[in-house]
């Protein structure tokens, strides 16, 4: 299954391992990257890669592999967080 995300969709980062891949260009400079749990809106899609304007710089457009993200559904996310809070209380907190 390939990338079926679309421009304008909201996603949540589930894996913040974004290695530099020389064959895709760039110079390997360290750039800011999405963090696990961060909710973003896709600004562009190119094949298997997603772009978020927030992570571009004056000199580069940064692309992130799609499999590090899931579609974000606010209601499902809220219910999941509430369930984690309940479980945390049952086990004496985190």
N, C-alpha and C positions, 0 to 999 in steps of 0.2 A: 504494500500500500504506500503510495507516495503522498506528497504534500497536497492537501485539499483545502488549505487555508486560503482566505481571500482578503484583499485589501479592505480595511475598515473593521475587520473582526477584532474582538477583544480576546486576548490570550493570557494565560498565566504561565510563568516560567517554572518548570519542574526540575530543571537540571542546569546548573550554571557552569558546566565545563564546556568552554568555547575555545578550542585550540586554534592557533594560527595555522593556516593551511597555505603554504607558499604557492602551490599551483594555481590558487585563485587570486593571486596578486597581492598588492600591499607590500609593506616593508616590515611587518612584524612588530611595529610599535605597540606598546601596551595601550589599550583603549578601555574605557569604562564599558562594562558588560552587564546585561540583565542579571538580577539576583533571584534566587529561588523564592517563589511566592509573589514576585512582582507582577502586577497586572499592566499590560501594555495594549495599545491599539496598533495593528499592523498598518504601516504607511505604504509599503510596496511588497510585492511577491515576485521572486525571480527563481523559477524552477523549485528547488528544494530549500530555498533561502528566504528569510523574512527580513525586512528592514524596518527599523524604528527610528524616525528622525531624531529622537532624543539621544541616540547613541552615535550620531554622525558628528564629524568635526568639520572645521573649515576646509580641511584638505582631504578628507576621506569619507566614503559612504561605507558603513559597516553592515555586513550581512550575517545573519545567524541561522544555523541549521534548524529546520522546522521541528525536528523530533525532540527538541528541548522545551517544547511548549504544548499546552492543552488549551482547548477552547475554554473560555471563562464564562461561567453561568453564575451570575450574582447570587441567585437564590440557592443553588446547590452549594456554592462556596460558603454562604452564610450558615446553612444547615450543617455542613462539615465542621466548620469552626465551632459551632455550638456543641456538637457531639464531642469534639476533642476536649472542650472545656469541661463538660460533664464527666468524661472519663478521667480527666486530670484530677478533679475534685474527689472522685471515687478512690483514687490511688494516692491521695494526700498531696496533690499538687505536683508540679514538674520539678 
